[in-house]
Amino acid sequence: MLEAPVVIAASLLYLGLLFAAAWWGDRRADQGRSIIANPTIYALSMAVYCTTWTFYGSVGRAAVSGIGFLPVYLGPTLVMSLGWIVLLKMIRIVKANRITSIADFISSRYGKSHGLGGLVTIIAVVGIIPYIALQLKAVSSTVSLLLSYPEIVMPHRSATIPVVADLSFYIALILAAFTIVFGTRHLDATERHEGMVAAIALESGVKLVAFLAVGIFVTYGIYDGFGDIFDHAAAQPQLQHLMTATPSGTGYSSWFSLIILSGLAVLFLPRQFQVAVVENVNEAHLKRAVWLFPLYLLLINIFVLPIALGGLMHFAGQGVDADTFVLTLPMSQRQEGLVLLVFVGGLSAATGMVIVETIALSTMVCNDLVMPMLLRHKRAALDESKDVSGLLLNIRRGAIVAILLLGYLYFRLAGEAYALVAIGLISFSAVAQFAPALIGGMYWRGGTRGGALAGLSAGFAVWGYTLLLPSFAKSGWLPGDFLTQGLFGVELLRPQQLFGLTGLDGISHCLFWSFLANIGAYVGVSLVRPPMVAEATQATLFVDALSESGQGGAVLWRGRAQVNDLQELVGRFLGPARAQTAFAAFARRQGGSGSSGSSGDGRPEADAKLVQFAESLLAGAIGSASARVMVASVAKEEPLSIEEVMHILDEASQLRTYSRELERKSRELTAATLELQAANERLQELDRVKDDIMSSVTHELRTPLTSIRAFSELLRDDPKMHLADRERFLGLIVGETERLTRLINQTLDLAKIESGRADWNGCELDLKEVIEQSIAAISQLVREKEAHVEVDLPDNLPLILADRDRLIQVMLNLLSNAVKFLKPGSGRIRVTLALLADGLEVGVADNGPGIRPEDQQLVFEKFRQVGDTMTAKPSGTGLGLPISRRIVEHFGGRLWVESVAGEGATFRFTLPFAVVQQPAAVVPEAGTGGSLS
Amino acid sequence: MHRRILAGDRLIAAFLTGCALFNYPLLSLFDRPTEVFDMPVLYAYIFAAWALVIALMAWAVERPFK
């Protein structure tokens, strides 16, 4: 079943599936419904960390050093727990500055330096090539293994066959083609590849499933569970050393160095930087990745040791390479389906790594190595070309092919001599050299371009001398006595015992010396001189990325540039149509044209914000350093001094602080103002009521006082007055005094009601009972007028909520008013009670003179007594109706009058039912007494 | 804001726990030729510690703060 056509068909089918996933991802991204905007996809894409090194190499490593395969997964776990802090900051910086690669990151941090970006790119390419070779080696040896099925034949050295007949060569070419189609379909200003991420996440799933399947098969199929494997292994003394932590004699120092190296690699490998930082859609996704990615690492490692032990026991003495156990164990059991699944899993691990890594590297090569060279040497050609986006894409395609061919070259010349893991560690040690400049740059303002250059160069040189050259020497490229005798025969310079340092394994040895040189040079050179303007500016933007001043907004540019020039410039690199769209969108966001007036010839001049926007667009396409150079070429710039830059940044951050402070203050002020306003209105209202009452009262008091005084004077001045007259006058005086008392009481009562200080005793009342009680109280007056009272009061009406005494006060008022205007003898009063939808209505009708329409509102005003004041002496206080109306309104009702002049008047009021009227509306205050009356 | 600071502090605590658990000298305590649950004690220890650190991290970021 596993003949060549099947293997090739399965591989191509699988690659086709990846392609479909990528195409779908891109399409969804174009439609704005990103499938990778999902924290699980994000975490899975980070698992591109697990390459064939993990898939095949972990077992190989475990077969030699037991649990020694684990530290390279523990390191990333530890780093992810800091991911929330470090990765978040990196993501913020990358998004704010449109950074597209790790080279761009470092170059941008140290003042957008071309030299630094180039150096980082060279280190990355040189460091990663062995790693790519590792993938080629794994794929080509698994293909050879499969093709010899059912025999298990270890692949022979490629170096002995010509290139054209070498399978790995064609694998490298296929991978290059595949990567080109994947990663360089179009040029994106943010260098994001949604389709690629979708495919990578799918691959992570496939390789995990495949590895778990082999693990379960070996553990539970060939053996009888974990216990069985370990029992068998325990019986073999030569496997005992695999169960302890100190297998190779280097012990814990090696373990510790691997944790550090892998922790740094998971941040700084170009492919990890690409998926974790550049391709991050939403920084909230970090939250799940923080634990899901380590969980993935744990799962893919559970079966490593059982497979290694199983392989060692199964193939004891057969010369089968432990790196191939994952594949050869199912092969030996004739599990063809599983073999194919494992092969596809390994292919996933290899293609995932190669695709992302070469895309990331090609971006770096294009933006930080080739572009600067073109800018320097072919500037004229670049300036003439209208659209160089095609050129950029071709540079990247060329870089992809070149990188893969270099990987092939390394594999062919040196790869065979090494196990998978050893090759990978060389790469880890190389990218770890980025750590001081990058982490230092994110947290230390003092780092300078010179320091970063010195640190990176020193670290890279030491790495090359202590790790890369020895790997060449071991492969036979260099004379072996270079290792044993040292450079030029100087023993102190032996690359793996530099200056006589012994007791460390090769990786720890390199880590120590390279970091000593790297950090030492970085810090030392940085401290020689203060940062220049560009460095200090970028340092502030990077170091403060999570705080106020780092969040953009500050405009750090001064000069003159024209909108057309900028748009044309951006269009040359991104394509004119995309530039047009981007500029239009920017203008819309800014709510204007993005220009600040126009220059003399009428062409619009760009403001600083637009210039920065154009530069960031360009930075996405050609790197920040080249973008800086290009923008400077079309603008007349005035350099800012360091004081000005710091001033602007300070101001921007202070402005934000101030504006936040201001907002808070203004919110507080608004609240306080509202309270004050309410209090003031209330005061004014009270004042007005007081004034009203005072002026009315003084006026009203004068009338009875005048009468009293007049009659009293009459009595005093005429001692001989008749007794009858005397009694009449005294009666008048008493009557006026009573009126005066009533007036004062009612005035005070009204004042209390109006100011809201009246006491109310709300309770549920039967209105009928209240009315009957009121009619009984007024019966004497009615009899005096010889009037007749009719009542129409139905039984069993719902209760209403009101103050009993107050309600009686209203009823008495209405009834006495009615009686007052009746003609003696023929007067009729009719009291009715009716049921409404939401309450009760009381009517008090009389057949008196009635009230003219124009007076019907006036009767409810204070101190207004309608009627002919010339003929009729006022007998009321003019306060009864206003008070009644206020009482009724207080309980949620209404009081009005209906009347036709000459036909009597009907006063009506309504009160809502008790159940509808919430008790809260009637606030019974503590210590309630009755009204003042 | 408090939420983020607390999550950050918890993650740093998980980091320090991991650093201690995954390294010498705690590691050496389990570096002996005995077995627990049918597997070498060192192997069992590392995976248990690893799972614990991951659980701590998940708890730090996913659990709602009261």
Interface residues (C-beta under 8 A of the other chain):
Chain A: I67 L70 P71 L74 T77 L78 M80 S81 L82 G83 W84 I85 G225 F226 G227 F230 D231 A234 Q240 M243 T244 A245 T246 Y252 W255 F256 I259 K287 R288 V290 W291 P294 L295 L298 I302 L305
Chain B: A7 G8 L11 I12 A14 F15 G18 C19 F22 N23 Y24 L27 S28 D31 R32 P33 E35 F37 D38 M39 P40 L42 Y43 I46 F47 W50 A51 V53 I54 A55 L56 M57 A58 A60 V61 E62
